[in-house]
Amino acid sequence: MLRLVALRVVLSGGVLVALPFSNLQWGASYPGGGPDALAFIGIFGFIGLLAALLFVAVGSLAQFLLRRRAPRYTVLVDVVLFLAFAGALSYAGVTARYTDTEAKPPLEHAQLLHE
């Protein structure tokens, strides 16, 4: 039982880093400055954290539903879920595109609001 939980925790670490890692390695680079690019990687990390928590929740539910079966079924479900989560997040990291709009000076922006 403890081994199944440890496996899920290790796999959730892979889900956690799949999006930021794939974006840094193979994705498009951010066109703006360094702090903004770092903020995007932080956002990708937060999305990975939410996905990892969802992975653990779904895996735990599957383990509960398969509690009367052999442990290999739980391991199989965990590996399939990991491949699905990490695959989707890796694909999202590689295909992420950034658009940088030119900022308007505050005075022009205020004048546009009053027109």
Secondary structure, DSSP 8 states (H G I E B T S, - for coil): -HHHHHHHHHHHHHHHHHHHHHHHHHS---SS-HHHHHHHHHHHHHHHHHHHHHHHHHHHHHHHHTTTS-HHHHHHHHHHHHHHHHHHHHHHHHH----------HHHHHHHHH-
